[in-house]
């Protein structure tokens, strides 16, 4: 199969899903935007659900490779965490279409089907770093999965705010948002 055509289909579908939602985007509209027939679309992706999951997988693969290129180990847990935070936020700002799709996907029923078949590991290093660094008084020690949800929501809020508002000093905002998160985990 032609990789360029596959990517074109994924991009066209992602744009339409972002604009209209999953259920309001028929495959015929995706095929038209990608300038292919519906039959060709189904040759590449046998179902609309498979297409939705493939877009998600491609975004996760792309974002993970970007994070790995930006993340460097530092001497302190705080600096490691701040570097990871910055890498994720910079990716979201640089890739708003993909970020918006992640938002759409993560708050849809399609996420549950995907997560049932695959374990999410993207934030494992991030989460284990924070769990090693936080005060034993926080609820994240007793409920470690809460830290993943908490961090993910804080990241999404930071990226959404920057994309939606005229933030003059983005680096200051990114660092300050990280410090807000860090201080919440580092209860005295």
CNS distance restraints for C-alpha pairs under 8 A (distance, minus, plus):
assign (resid   1 and name CA) (resid   6 and name CA) 7.66 0.50 0.50
assign (resid   1 and name CA) (resid  44 and name CA) 7.59 0.50 0.50
assign (resid   2 and name CA) (resid   6 and name CA) 6.28 0.50 0.50
assign (resid   3 and name CA) (resid   7 and name CA) 6.17 0.50 0.50
assign (resid   4 and name CA) (resid   8 and name CA) 6.11 0.50 0.50
assign (resid   5 and name CA) (resid   9 and name CA) 6.17 0.50 0.50
assign (resid   6 and name CA) (resid  10 and name CA) 6.27 0.50 0.50
assign (resid   6 and name CA) (resid  44 and name CA) 6.87 0.50 0.50
assign (resid   7 and name CA) (resid  11 and name CA) 6.08 0.50 0.50
assign (resid   8 and name CA) (resid  12 and name CA) 6.07 0.50 0.50
assign (resid   8 and name CA) (resid  34 and name CA) 6.19 0.50 0.50
assign (resid   9 and name CA) (resid  13 and name CA) 6.02 0.50 0.50
assign (resid   9 and name CA) (resid  30 and name CA) 7.40 0.50 0.50
assign (resid   9 and name CA) (resid  31 and name CA) 7.48 0.50 0.50
assign (resid   9 and name CA) (resid  34 and name CA) 5.35 0.50 0.50
assign (resid   9 and name CA) (resid  41 and name CA) 7.46 0.50 0.50
assign (resid  10 and name CA) (resid  14 and name CA) 5.99 0.50 0.50
assign (resid  10 and name CA) (resid  51 and name CA) 7.35 0.50 0.50
assign (resid  10 and name CA) (resid  54 and name CA) 7.76 0.50 0.50
assign (resid  10 and name CA) (resid  55 and name CA) 5.89 0.50 0.50
assign (resid  11 and name CA) (resid  15 and name CA) 6.20 0.50 0.50
assign (resid  12 and name CA) (resid  16 and name CA) 6.32 0.50 0.50
assign (resid  12 and name CA) (resid  30 and name CA) 6.31 0.50 0.50
assign (resid  12 and name CA) (resid  33 and name CA) 5.95 0.50 0.50
assign (resid  12 and name CA) (resid  34 and name CA) 5.57 0.50 0.50
assign (resid  13 and name CA) (resid  17 and name CA) 5.96 0.50 0.50
assign (resid  13 and name CA) (resid  30 and name CA) 5.39 0.50 0.50
assign (resid  13 and name CA) (resid  33 and name CA) 7.96 0.50 0.50
assign (resid  13 and name CA) (resid  34 and name CA) 7.87 0.50 0.50
assign (resid  14 and name CA) (resid  18 and name CA) 6.05 0.50 0.50
assign (resid  14 and name CA) (resid  55 and name CA) 6.90 0.50 0.50
assign (resid  14 and name CA) (resid  97 and name CA) 7.75 0.50 0.50
assign (resid  14 and name CA) (resid  98 and name CA) 7.76 0.50 0.50
assign (resid  14 and name CA) (resid 101 and name CA) 6.60 0.50 0.50
assign (resid  15 and name CA) (resid  19 and name CA) 6.22 0.50 0.50
assign (resid  15 and name CA) (resid  97 and name CA) 7.14 0.50 0.50
assign (resid  16 and name CA) (resid  20 and name CA) 5.87 0.50 0.50
assign (resid  16 and name CA) (resid  21 and name CA) 7.35 0.50 0.50
assign (resid  16 and name CA) (resid  25 and name CA) 6.58 0.50 0.50
assign (resid  16 and name CA) (resid  30 and name CA) 7.08 0.50 0.50
assign (resid  17 and name CA) (resid  21 and name CA) 4.53 0.50 0.50
assign (resid  17 and name CA) (resid  22 and name CA) 5.24 0.50 0.50
assign (resid  17 and name CA) (resid  24 and name CA) 7.98 0.50 0.50
assign (resid  17 and name CA) (resid  25 and name CA) 6.25 0.50 0.50
assign (resid  17 and name CA) (resid 101 and name CA) 7.50 0.50 0.50
assign (resid  18 and name CA) (resid  97 and name CA) 7.64 0.50 0.50
assign (resid  18 and name CA) (resid 100 and name CA) 6.60 0.50 0.50
assign (resid  18 and name CA) (resid 101 and name CA) 5.91 0.50 0.50
assign (resid  18 and name CA) (resid 104 and name CA) 7.10 0.50 0.50
assign (resid  20 and name CA) (resid  24 and name CA) 5.65 0.50 0.50
assign (resid  20 and name CA) (resid  25 and name CA) 6.08 0.50 0.50
assign (resid  21 and name CA) (resid  25 and name CA) 6.38 0.50 0.50
assign (resid  21 and name CA) (resid 104 and name CA) 7.60 0.50 0.50
assign (resid  25 and name CA) (resid  29 and name CA) 6.63 0.50 0.50
assign (resid  25 and name CA) (resid  30 and name CA) 7.31 0.50 0.50
assign (resid  26 and name CA) (resid  30 and name CA) 6.70 0.50 0.50
assign (resid  27 and name CA) (resid  31 and name CA) 6.14 0.50 0.50
assign (resid  27 and name CA) (resid  38 and name CA) 6.88 0.50 0.50
assign (resid  27 and name CA) (resid  41 and name CA) 7.92 0.50 0.50
assign (resid  27 and name CA) (resid  48 and name CA) 6.92 0.50 0.50
assign (resid  28 and name CA) (resid  32 and name CA) 6.17 0.50 0.50
assign (resid  28 and name CA) (resid  37 and name CA) 8.00 0.50 0.50
assign (resid  28 and name CA) (resid  38 and name CA) 5.89 0.50 0.50
assign (resid  29 and name CA) (resid  33 and name CA) 6.20 0.50 0.50
assign (resid  30 and name CA) (resid  34 and name CA) 6.10 0.50 0.50
assign (resid  31 and name CA) (resid  35 and name CA) 5.93 0.50 0.50
assign (resid  31 and name CA) (resid  36 and name CA) 5.12 0.50 0.50
assign (resid  31 and name CA) (resid  37 and name CA) 5.63 0.50 0.50
assign (resid  31 and name CA) (resid  38 and name CA) 5.38 0.50 0.50
assign (resid  31 and name CA) (resid  41 and name CA) 6.18 0.50 0.50
assign (resid  32 and name CA) (resid  36 and name CA) 6.16 0.50 0.50
assign (resid  32 and name CA) (resid  37 and name CA) 7.13 0.50 0.50
assign (resid  36 and name CA) (resid  40 and name CA) 6.27 0.50 0.50
assign (resid  36 and name CA) (resid  41 and name CA) 6.92 0.50 0.50
assign (resid  37 and name CA) (resid  41 and name CA) 6.42 0.50 0.50
assign (resid  38 and name CA) (resid  42 and name CA) 6.34 0.50 0.50
assign (resid  39 and name CA) (resid  43 and name CA) 6.25 0.50 0.50
assign (resid  40 and name CA) (resid  44 and name CA) 6.56 0.50 0.50
assign (resid  41 and name CA) (resid  45 and name CA) 6.06 0.50 0.50
assign (resid  41 and name CA) (resid  46 and name CA) 7.77 0.50 0.50
assign (resid  42 and name CA) (resid  46 and name CA) 4.56 0.50 0.50
assign (resid  42 and name CA) (resid  47 and name CA) 6.62 0.50 0.50
assign (resid  45 and name CA) (resid  50 and name CA) 6.01 0.50 0.50
assign (resid  45 and name CA) (resid  51 and name CA) 5.51 0.50 0.50
assign (resid  46 and name CA) (resid  50 and name CA) 6.71 0.50 0.50
assign (resid  46 and name CA) (resid  51 and name CA) 7.86 0.50 0.50
assign (resid  47 and name CA) (resid  51 and name CA) 6.46 0.50 0.50
assign (resid  48 and name CA) (resid  52 and name CA) 6.23 0.50 0.50
assign (resid  49 and name CA) (resid  53 and name CA) 6.23 0.50 0.50
assign (resid  49 and name CA) (resid 110 and name CA) 7.58 0.50 0.50
assign (resid  50 and name CA) (resid  54 and name CA) 6.05 0.50 0.50
assign (resid  51 and name CA) (resid  55 and name CA) 6.26 0.50 0.50
assign (resid  52 and name CA) (resid  56 and name CA) 6.52 0.50 0.50
assign (resid  52 and name CA) (resid 110 and name CA) 7.87 0.50 0.50
assign (resid  53 and name CA) (resid  57 and name CA) 6.13 0.50 0.50
assign (resid  53 and name CA) (resid 110 and name CA) 7.70 0.50 0.50
assign (resid  53 and name CA) (resid 114 and name CA) 7.06 0.50 0.50
assign (resid  54 and name CA) (resid  58 and name CA) 6.05 0.50 0.50
assign (resid  55 and name CA) (resid  59 and name CA) 6.20 0.50 0.50
assign (resid  56 and name CA) (resid  60 and name CA) 6.17 0.50 0.50
assign (resid  56 and name CA) (resid 101 and name CA) 7.71 0.50 0.50
assign (resid  56 and name CA) (resid 102 and name CA) 6.90 0.50 0.50
assign (resid  56 and name CA) (resid 105 and name CA) 7.40 0.50 0.50
assign (resid  57 and name CA) (resid  61 and name CA) 6.09 0.50 0.50
assign (resid  58 and name CA) (resid  62 and name CA) 6.07 0.50 0.50
assign (resid  59 and name CA) (resid  63 and name CA) 5.93 0.50 0.50
assign (resid  59 and name CA) (resid  98 and name CA) 6.38 0.50 0.50
assign (resid  59 and name CA) (resid 102 and name CA) 7.87 0.50 0.50
assign (resid  60 and name CA) (resid  64 and name CA) 5.88 0.50 0.50
assign (resid  61 and name CA) (resid  65 and name CA) 6.29 0.50 0.50
assign (resid  62 and name CA) (resid  66 and name CA) 6.37 0.50 0.50
assign (resid  63 and name CA) (resid  67 and name CA) 6.13 0.50 0.50
assign (resid  63 and name CA) (resid  91 and name CA) 6.85 0.50 0.50
assign (resid  64 and name CA) (resid  68 and name CA) 6.13 0.50 0.50
assign (resid  64 and name CA) (resid 122 and name CA) 7.17 0.50 0.50
assign (resid  65 and name CA) (resid  69 and name CA) 6.31 0.50 0.50
assign (resid  66 and name CA) (resid  70 and name CA) 6.37 0.50 0.50
assign (resid  66 and name CA) (resid  87 and name CA) 7.83 0.50 0.50
assign (resid  66 and name CA) (resid  91 and name CA) 7.17 0.50 0.50
assign (resid  67 and name CA) (resid  71 and name CA) 5.86 0.50 0.50
assign (resid  67 and name CA) (resid  84 and name CA) 7.44 0.50 0.50
assign (resid  67 and name CA) (resid  87 and name CA) 5.60 0.50 0.50
assign (resid  67 and name CA) (resid  88 and name CA) 6.49 0.50 0.50
assign (resid  67 and name CA) (resid  91 and name CA) 7.62 0.50 0.50
assign (resid  70 and name CA) (resid  83 and name CA) 7.98 0.50 0.50
assign (resid  70 and name CA) (resid  84 and name CA) 7.94 0.50 0.50
assign (resid  70 and name CA) (resid  87 and name CA) 5.86 0.50 0.50
assign (resid  71 and name CA) (resid  83 and name CA) 6.19 0.50 0.50
assign (resid  71 and name CA) (resid  84 and name CA) 5.85 0.50 0.50
assign (resid  71 and name CA) (resid  87 and name CA) 6.64 0.50 0.50
assign (resid  72 and name CA) (resid  80 and name CA) 7.43 0.50 0.50
assign (resid  72 and name CA) (resid  83 and name CA) 7.29 0.50 0.50
assign (resid  73 and name CA) (resid  80 and name CA) 5.88 0.50 0.50
assign (resid  74 and name CA) (resid  79 and name CA) 5.87 0.50 0.50
assign (resid  74 and name CA) (resid  80 and name CA) 5.28 0.50 0.50
assign (resid  75 and name CA) (resid  79 and name CA) 7.08 0.50 0.50
assign (resid  75 and name CA) (resid  80 and name CA) 7.38 0.50 0.50
assign (resid  76 and name CA) (resid  80 and name CA) 6.27 0.50 0.50
assign (resid  77 and name CA) (resid  81 and name CA) 6.04 0.50 0.50
assign (resid  77 and name CA) (resid 129 and name CA) 6.52 0.50 0.50
assign (resid  77 and name CA) (resid 130 and name CA) 7.53 0.50 0.50
assign (resid  77 and name CA) (resid 133 and name CA) 6.47 0.50 0.50
assign (resid  78 and name CA) (resid  82 and name CA) 6.10 0.50 0.50
assign (resid  78 and name CA) (resid 133 and name CA) 7.84 0.50 0.50
assign (resid  78 and name CA) (resid 182 and name CA) 7.81 0.50 0.50
assign (resid  79 and name CA) (resid  83 and name CA) 6.04 0.50 0.50
assign (resid  80 and name CA) (resid  84 and name CA) 6.29 0.50 0.50
assign (resid  80 and name CA) (resid 129 and name CA) 7.91 0.50 0.50
assign (resid  81 and name CA) (resid  85 and name CA) 6.03 0.50 0.50
assign (resid  81 and name CA) (resid 126 and name CA) 6.74 0.50 0.50
assign (resid  81 and name CA) (resid 129 and name CA) 7.07 0.50 0.50
assign (resid  81 and name CA) (resid 130 and name CA) 7.15 0.50 0.50
assign (resid  82 and name CA) (resid  86 and name CA) 6.10 0.50 0.50
assign (resid  82 and name CA) (resid 175 and name CA) 7.25 0.50 0.50
assign (resid  82 and name CA) (resid 178 and name CA) 6.35 0.50 0.50
assign (resid  83 and name CA) (resid  87 and name CA) 6.21 0.50 0.50
assign (resid  84 and name CA) (resid  88 and name CA) 6.34 0.50 0.50
assign (resid  84 and name CA) (resid 126 and name CA) 7.04 0.50 0.50
assign (resid  85 and name CA) (resid  89 and name CA) 6.22 0.50 0.50
assign (resid  85 and name CA) (resid 155 and name CA) 7.56 0.50 0.50
assign (resid  85 and name CA) (resid 178 and name CA) 6.70 0.50 0.50
assign (resid  86 and name CA) (resid  90 and name CA) 5.91 0.50 0.50
assign (resid  86 and name CA) (resid 174 and name CA) 6.58 0.50 0.50
assign (resid  86 and name CA) (resid 175 and name CA) 7.48 0.50 0.50
assign (resid  87 and name CA) (resid  91 and name CA) 6.18 0.50 0.50
assign (resid  88 and name CA) (resid  92 and name CA) 6.36 0.50 0.50
assign (resid  88 and name CA) (resid 155 and name CA) 7.58 0.50 0.50
assign (resid  89 and name CA) (resid  93 and name CA) 6.27 0.50 0.50
assign (resid  89 and name CA) (resid 155 and name CA) 6.71 0.50 0.50
assign (resid  89 and name CA) (resid 158 and name CA) 7.26 0.50 0.50
assign (resid  89 and name CA) (resid 159 and name CA) 5.79 0.50 0.50
assign (resid  89 and name CA) (resid 174 and name CA) 7.32 0.50 0.50
assign (resid  90 and name CA) (resid  94 and name CA) 6.08 0.50 0.50
assign (resid  91 and name CA) (resid  95 and name CA) 5.98 0.50 0.50
assign (resid  92 and name CA) (resid  96 and name CA) 5.81 0.50 0.50
assign (resid  92 and name CA) (resid  98 and name CA) 7.67 0.50 0.50
assign (resid  92 and name CA) (resid  99 and name CA) 5.44 0.50 0.50
assign (resid  92 and name CA) (resid 159 and name CA) 6.01 0.50 0.50
assign (resid  93 and name CA) (resid  99 and name CA) 8.00 0.50 0.50
assign (resid  93 and name CA) (resid 159 and name CA) 6.29 0.50 0.50
assign (resid  93 and name CA) (resid 162 and name CA) 7.41 0.50 0.50
assign (resid  93 and name CA) (resid 163 and name CA) 6.48 0.50 0.50
assign (resid  95 and name CA) (resid  99 and name CA) 6.10 0.50 0.50
assign (resid  96 and name CA) (resid 100 and name CA) 5.95 0.50 0.50
assign (resid  96 and name CA) (resid 163 and name CA) 7.59 0.50 0.50
assign (resid  97 and name CA) (resid 101 and name CA) 6.31 0.50 0.50
assign (resid  98 and name CA) (resid 102 and name CA) 6.28 0.50 0.50
assign (resid  99 and name CA) (resid 103 and name CA) 6.36 0.50 0.50
assign (resid 100 and name CA) (resid 104 and name CA) 6.24 0.50 0.50
assign (resid 101 and name CA) (resid 105 and name CA) 5.99 0.50 0.50
assign (resid 102 and name CA) (resid 106 and name CA) 5.85 0.50 0.50
assign (resid 103 and name CA) (resid 107 and name CA) 6.35 0.50 0.50
assign (resid 103 and name CA) (resid 156 and name CA) 7.96 0.50 0.50
assign (resid 104 and name CA) (resid 108 and name CA) 6.37 0.50 0.50
assign (resid 105 and name CA) (resid 109 and name CA) 7.93 0.50 0.50
assign (resid 105 and name CA) (resid 110 and name CA) 6.61 0.50 0.50
assign (resid 105 and name CA) (resid 111 and name CA) 6.01 0.50 0.50
assign (resid 106 and name CA) (resid 110 and name CA) 7.89 0.50 0.50
assign (resid 106 and name CA) (resid 111 and name CA) 5.53 0.50 0.50
assign (resid 107 and name CA) (resid 111 and name CA) 7.16 0.50 0.50
assign (resid 108 and name CA) (resid 112 and name CA) 7.78 0.50 0.50
assign (resid 109 and name CA) (resid 113 and name CA) 7.05 0.50 0.50
assign (resid 110 and name CA) (resid 114 and name CA) 6.29 0.50 0.50
assign (resid 111 and name CA) (resid 115 and name CA) 5.92 0.50 0.50
assign (resid 112 and name CA) (resid 116 and name CA) 6.01 0.50 0.50
assign (resid 113 and name CA) (resid 117 and name CA) 6.72 0.50 0.50
assign (resid 114 and name CA) (resid 118 and name CA) 6.19 0.50 0.50
assign (resid 115 and name CA) (resid 119 and name CA) 5.94 0.50 0.50
assign (resid 115 and name CA) (resid 120 and name CA) 6.98 0.50 0.50
assign (resid 123 and name CA) (resid 127 and name CA) 5.80 0.50 0.50
assign (resid 123 and name CA) (resid 148 and name CA) 7.27 0.50 0.50
assign (resid 124 and name CA) (resid 128 and name CA) 5.96 0.50 0.50
assign (resid 125 and name CA) (resid 129 and name CA) 6.02 0.50 0.50
assign (resid 126 and name CA) (resid 130 and name CA) 6.33 0.50 0.50
assign (resid 127 and name CA) (resid 131 and name CA) 6.07 0.50 0.50
assign (resid 127 and name CA) (resid 147 and name CA) 6.84 0.50 0.50
assign (resid 127 and name CA) (resid 148 and name CA) 6.25 0.50 0.50
assign (resid 128 and name CA) (resid 132 and name CA) 6.16 0.50 0.50
assign (resid 129 and name CA) (resid 133 and name CA) 6.34 0.50 0.50
assign (resid 130 and name CA) (resid 134 and name CA) 6.03 0.50 0.50
assign (resid 130 and name CA) (resid 185 and name CA) 7.81 0.50 0.50
assign (resid 131 and name CA) (resid 140 and name CA) 7.32 0.50 0.50
assign (resid 131 and name CA) (resid 141 and name CA) 6.96 0.50 0.50
assign (resid 131 and name CA) (resid 144 and name CA) 7.54 0.50 0.50
assign (resid 131 and name CA) (resid 147 and name CA) 7.93 0.50 0.50
assign (resid 133 and name CA) (resid 186 and name CA) 7.47 0.50 0.50
assign (resid 134 and name CA) (resid 138 and name CA) 7.34 0.50 0.50
assign (resid 134 and name CA) (resid 185 and name CA) 5.34 0.50 0.50
assign (resid 134 and name CA) (resid 186 and name CA) 4.89 0.50 0.50
assign (resid 134 and name CA) (resid 187 and name CA) 7.39 0.50 0.50
assign (resid 135 and name CA) (resid 185 and name CA) 6.78 0.50 0.50
assign (resid 135 and name CA) (resid 186 and name CA) 5.24 0.50 0.50
assign (resid 135 and name CA) (resid 187 and name CA) 5.72 0.50 0.50
assign (resid 135 and name CA) (resid 188 and name CA) 6.86 0.50 0.50
assign (resid 136 and name CA) (resid 141 and name CA) 6.19 0.50 0.50
assign (resid 137 and name CA) (resid 141 and name CA) 7.61 0.50 0.50
assign (resid 137 and name CA) (resid 187 and name CA) 6.91 0.50 0.50
assign (resid 137 and name CA) (resid 188 and name CA) 7.83 0.50 0.50
assign (resid 138 and name CA) (resid 142 and name CA) 7.87 0.50 0.50
assign (resid 138 and name CA) (resid 185 and name CA) 6.74 0.50 0.50
assign (resid 138 and name CA) (resid 186 and name CA) 7.91 0.50 0.50
assign (resid 138 and name CA) (resid 187 and name CA) 6.77 0.50 0.50
assign (resid 139 and name CA) (resid 143 and name CA) 5.98 0.50 0.50
assign (resid 139 and name CA) (resid 144 and name CA) 7.90 0.50 0.50
assign (resid 140 and name CA) (resid 144 and name CA) 4.70 0.50 0.50
assign (resid 140 and name CA) (resid 145 and name CA) 7.36 0.50 0.50
assign (resid 140 and name CA) (resid 146 and name CA) 5.99 0.50 0.50
assign (resid 140 and name CA) (resid 147 and name CA) 5.58 0.50 0.50
assign (resid 143 and name CA) (resid 147 and name CA) 7.57 0.50 0.50
assign (resid 144 and name CA) (resid 148 and name CA) 7.34 0.50 0.50
assign (resid 145 and name CA) (resid 149 and name CA) 6.73 0.50 0.50
assign (resid 146 and name CA) (resid 150 and name CA) 5.97 0.50 0.50
assign (resid 147 and name CA) (resid 151 and name CA) 5.94 0.50 0.50
assign (resid 148 and name CA) (resid 152 and name CA) 5.98 0.50 0.50
assign (resid 149 and name CA) (resid 153 and name CA) 6.06 0.50 0.50
assign (resid 150 and name CA) (resid 154 and name CA) 6.20 0.50 0.50
assign (resid 151 and name CA) (resid 155 and name CA) 6.08 0.50 0.50
assign (resid 151 and name CA) (resid 181 and name CA) 7.65 0.50 0.50
assign (resid 152 and name CA) (resid 156 and name CA) 6.16 0.50 0.50
assign (resid 153 and name CA) (resid 157 and name CA) 6.03 0.50 0.50
assign (resid 154 and name CA) (resid 158 and name CA) 6.14 0.50 0.50
assign (resid 154 and name CA) (resid 181 and name CA) 7.35 0.50 0.50
assign (resid 155 and name CA) (resid 159 and name CA) 6.23 0.50 0.50
assign (resid 156 and name CA) (resid 160 and name CA) 5.93 0.50 0.50
assign (resid 157 and name CA) (resid 161 and name CA) 5.95 0.50 0.50
assign (resid 158 and name CA) (resid 162 and name CA) 6.29 0.50 0.50
assign (resid 158 and name CA) (resid 174 and name CA) 7.38 0.50 0.50
assign (resid 158 and name CA) (resid 177 and name CA) 6.89 0.50 0.50
assign (resid 159 and name CA) (resid 163 and name CA) 6.12 0.50 0.50
assign (resid 160 and name CA) (resid 164 and name CA) 5.96 0.50 0.50
assign (resid 161 and name CA) (resid 165 and name CA) 5.84 0.50 0.50
assign (resid 162 and name CA) (resid 166 and name CA) 6.99 0.50 0.50
assign (resid 162 and name CA) (resid 167 and name CA) 5.98 0.50 0.50
assign (resid 162 and name CA) (resid 170 and name CA) 7.40 0.50 0.50
assign (resid 167 and name CA) (resid 173 and name CA) 7.57 0.50 0.50
assign (resid 169 and name CA) (resid 173 and name CA) 6.32 0.50 0.50
assign (resid 170 and name CA) (resid 174 and name CA) 6.01 0.50 0.50
assign (resid 171 and name CA) (resid 175 and name CA) 6.13 0.50 0.50
assign (resid 172 and name CA) (resid 176 and name CA) 5.95 0.50 0.50
assign (resid 173 and name CA) (resid 177 and name CA) 5.98 0.50 0.50
assign (resid 174 and name CA) (resid 178 and name CA) 6.27 0.50 0.50
assign (resid 175 and name CA) (resid 179 and name CA) 6.24 0.50 0.50
assign (resid 176 and name CA) (resid 180 and name CA) 6.21 0.50 0.50
assign (resid 177 and name CA) (resid 181 and name CA) 6.43 0.50 0.50
assign (resid 178 and name CA) (resid 182 and name CA) 6.02 0.50 0.50
assign (resid 179 and name CA) (resid 183 and name CA) 5.86 0.50 0.50
assign (resid 180 and name CA) (resid 184 and name CA) 6.33 0.50 0.50
assign (resid 181 and name CA) (resid 185 and name CA) 6.54 0.50 0.50
assign (resid 182 and name CA) (resid 186 and name CA) 6.07 0.50 0.50
assign (resid 183 and name CA) (resid 187 and name CA) 6.64 0.50 0.50
